[in-house]
């Protein structure tokens, strides 16, 4: 059995659909079907029940799935260790803002323990590029927030955080227990520079066109609120600076913490990063990967 064939099998077993598995593997369906048939011939057993209703695993297929995952994981670890021994193992991670966040700190510690020989390079960016250089090819993986243009990327959500309006403490709306976006319709907000991802801009502007100062970073957003009384946006759990307050927005979608990478990238260091990040943020409970725009 070749590792490539096992990867084909795992993709079909996880998708339970040959077409979706082929898309995931960036190949056409006929050669995928032939490879699975050949694997079944080699093993002397059917791995899938095929019917008009869909595809399901046979008992043999279910057993092989666990073994195949373990074999592929071991093979990935071998590649990483060989690269580390040769001094060629490295990963560039793009991060927006606060890389000292507890979730990111847990992730960094766990990743180092898993891959002590891997050199990790961090590239921090401002709020104008939510992919942290991923689309530009500057990083291997991004630890960031959505939404943004996901063309050619795989995006995995780690957590979602409630969002609130950041206001001056003496703002009449600051005394409210909660707000709706409609309560802020006539107010000046902040804008990102021209060329910023439109989905990202729209999210932080509550889905409406706005007028206000152009900012690039968290501190500029805060200062715009403090000096000009504009509306900022931040996480509900984020402690605002003196003179500012946060009021929950009850009709605003939560802000998603995500990891993103190029969908065609099969680097095992990335797969391991996603696995460790999922565990690190699951144990977080309300921590954030960076300050939200404010």
LINQUI-V554883 format. One record per pair of residues at least 12 apart in sequence whose C-alpha atoms are under 8 Angstrom apart, sorted by sequence separation. I is the first residue (numbers start at 1). J is the second residue. D is the distance in whole Angstrom. If there is no record, write none. Layout:
I;J;D + I;J;D
This chain:
46;58;7 + 47;59;8 + 132;144;7 + 234;246;7 + 236;248;6 + 8;21;8 + 11;24;7 + 47;60;6 + 48;61;6 + 131;144;7 + 11;25;8 + 18;32;8 + 46;60;7 + 47;61;4 + 130;144;6 + 165;179;8 + 191;205;8 + 18;33;7 + 45;60;7 + 46;61;7 + 47;62;8 + 130;145;7 + 190;205;8 + 259;274;7 + 123;139;7 + 130;146;7 + 189;205;7 + 8;25;7 + 131;148;7 + 226;243;7 + 130;148;7 + 212;230;7 + 226;244;7 + 191;210;7 + 225;244;8 + 190;210;8 + 191;211;7 + 235;255;8 + 189;210;6 + 190;211;7 + 191;212;6 + 193;214;6 + 188;210;7 + 189;211;6 + 190;212;5 + 191;213;6 + 192;214;5 + 193;215;7 + 188;211;5 + 189;212;5 + 190;213;5 + 191;214;5 + 192;215;5 + 193;216;7 + 8;32;7 + 188;212;5 + 189;213;7 + 190;214;6 + 191;215;6 + 192;216;6 + 181;206;7 + 190;215;7 + 8;35;8 + 9;36;6 + 91;118;7 + 93;120;7 + 95;122;7 + 97;124;6 + 8;36;7 + 89;117;7 + 90;118;5 + 91;119;6 + 92;120;6 + 93;121;6 + 94;122;6 + 95;123;6 + 96;124;6 + 97;125;7 + 89;118;5 + 90;119;5 + 91;120;5 + 92;121;5 + 93;122;5 + 94;123;5 + 95;124;5 + 96;125;5 + 97;126;7 + 204;233;7 + 5;35;7 + 87;117;8 + 89;119;6 + 90;120;6 + 91;121;6 + 92;122;6 + 93;123;6 + 94;124;6 + 95;125;6 + 96;126;6 + 5;36;7 + 90;121;7 + 92;123;7 + 94;125;7 + 96;127;7 + 190;221;7 + 257;288;7 + 85;117;7 + 257;289;7 + 84;117;5 + 5;39;7 + 81;115;8 + 84;118;6 + 96;130;7 + 190;224;8 + 80;115;8 + 81;117;8 + 96;132;6 + 17;54;7 + 94;131;7 + 95;132;6 + 1;39;7 + 16;54;7 + 17;55;6 + 94;132;5 + 16;55;5 + 94;133;7 + 16;56;6 + 94;134;7 + 190;230;7 + 16;57;8 + 189;230;5 + 190;231;7 + 188;230;5 + 189;231;5 + 190;232;7 + 13;56;8 + 187;230;7 + 188;231;6 + 189;232;6 + 13;57;7 + 187;231;7 + 94;139;6 + 92;138;8 + 93;139;6 + 94;140;8 + 206;252;7 + 92;139;5 + 93;140;6 + 94;141;6 + 95;142;6 + 96;143;7 + 184;231;8 + 13;61;8 + 91;139;8 + 92;140;5 + 93;141;5 + 94;142;4 + 95;143;5 + 96;144;6 + 149;197;7 + 91;140;6 + 92;141;7 + 93;142;6 + 94;143;6 + 95;144;6 + 148;197;6 + 237;286;7 + 93;143;7 + 94;144;8 + 148;198;8 + 149;199;7 + 148;199;5 + 13;65;7 + 147;199;6 + 148;200;5 + 147;200;5 + 238;291;7 + 146;200;7 + 10;65;6 + 9;65;8 + 147;203;7 + 235;291;7 + 168;225;6 + 234;291;7 + 235;292;6 + 10;68;7 + 167;225;6 + 168;226;6 + 171;229;8 + 234;292;5 + 10;69;7 + 166;225;7 + 167;226;8 + 233;292;7 + 234;293;6 + 233;293;6 + 234;294;5 + 7;68;8 + 168;229;6 + 232;293;7 + 233;294;4 + 6;68;6 + 167;229;7 + 232;294;4 + 167;230;7 + 128;192;6 + 167;231;6 + 7;72;7 + 127;192;8 + 128;193;7 + 166;231;6 + 167;232;6 + 6;72;8 + 165;231;7 + 166;232;5 + 129;196;7 + 130;197;8 + 165;232;6 + 166;233;5 + 128;196;5 + 129;197;7 + 165;233;5 + 166;234;6 + 179;247;7 + 181;249;7 + 3;72;7 + 128;197;8 + 164;233;6 + 165;234;6 + 178;247;6 + 179;248;6 + 180;249;5 + 225;294;8 + 130;200;7 + 163;233;7 + 164;234;6 + 177;247;6 + 178;248;5 + 179;249;5 + 180;250;6 + 181;251;7 + 163;234;6 + 164;235;6 + 174;245;7 + 176;247;7 + 177;248;7 + 178;249;6 + 179;250;6 + 180;251;6 + 181;252;7 + 163;235;4 + 164;236;5 + 174;246;7 + 178;250;7 + 180;252;8 + 221;293;7 + 222;294;5 + 162;235;6 + 163;236;5 + 170;243;8 + 174;247;7 + 218;291;7 + 221;294;5 + 161;235;7 + 162;236;6 + 166;240;8 + 169;243;5 + 218;292;7 + 161;236;8 + 162;237;8 + 168;243;6 + 169;244;5 + 218;293;5 + 219;294;8 + 168;244;4 + 169;245;5 + 217;293;7 + 218;294;6 + 167;244;6 + 168;245;6 + 166;244;7 + 167;245;5 + 166;245;6 + 167;246;6 + 166;246;5 + 167;247;8 + 165;246;6 + 166;247;7 + 164;246;6 + 165;247;5 + 164;247;5 + 165;248;6 + 164;248;4 + 165;249;6 + 163;248;6 + 164;249;5 + 162;248;8 + 163;249;6 + 162;249;8 + 128;216;6 + 127;216;6 + 128;217;8 + 163;252;7 + 204;293;7 + 126;216;6 + 127;217;5 + 162;252;8 + 163;253;8 + 126;217;5 + 127;218;7 + 162;253;7 + 163;254;6 + 162;254;5 + 163;255;7 + 161;254;5 + 162;255;6 + 160;254;5 + 161;255;5 + 160;255;5 + 161;256;6 + 160;256;4 + 161;257;8 + 159;256;6 + 160;257;6 + 158;256;7 + 159;257;5 + 157;256;7 + 158;257;5 + 159;258;7 + 157;257;6 + 158;258;5 + 157;258;4 + 158;259;7 + 156;258;5 + 157;259;7 + 155;258;7 + 156;259;5 + 155;259;6 + 156;260;6 + 155;260;4 + 154;260;6 + 155;261;7 + 153;260;6 + 154;261;6 + 153;261;5 + 154;262;6 + 146;255;7 + 147;256;8 + 153;262;4 + 154;263;5 + 145;255;7 + 146;256;6 + 152;262;6 + 153;263;5 + 145;256;5 + 146;257;7 + 152;263;6 + 145;257;5 + 146;258;7 + 152;264;8 + 144;257;6 + 145;258;5 + 143;257;8 + 144;258;5 + 145;259;8 + 143;258;6 + 144;259;6 + 142;258;8 + 143;259;5 + 144;260;8 + 142;259;5 + 143;260;7 + 141;259;7 + 142;260;5 + 156;274;8 + 141;260;6 + 142;261;7 + 158;277;7 + 141;261;5 + 158;278;6 + 97;218;8 + 140;261;6 + 141;262;8 + 140;262;8 + 159;281;7 + 158;281;6 + 159;282;8 + 158;282;7 + 161;286;7 + 134;261;7 + 161;288;8 + 134;262;8 + 166;294;6 + 131;260;8 + 141;270;7 + 140;270;8 + 144;289;7 + 143;289;7 + 144;290;8 + 111;273;7 + 111;276;7 + 110;276;7 + 127;293;7 + 107;276;6 + 107;277;6 + 110;280;8 + 107;280;5 + 106;280;6 + 107;281;8 + 104;280;8 + 103;280;6 + 104;281;8 + 91;269;7 + 103;281;5 + 91;270;8 + 103;283;8 + 103;284;6 + 102;284;7 + 103;287;6 + 102;287;6 + 103;288;7 + 104;289;6 + 101;287;7 + 102;288;7 + 103;289;6 + 101;288;6 + 102;289;8 + 80;268;7 + 101;289;6 + 79;268;8 + 80;269;7 + 101;290;7 + 99;289;7 + 77;268;7 + 98;289;7 + 99;290;7 + 76;268;5 + 97;289;8 + 98;290;4 + 96;289;8 + 97;290;5 + 98;291;6 + 96;290;6 + 97;291;6 + 26;264;8
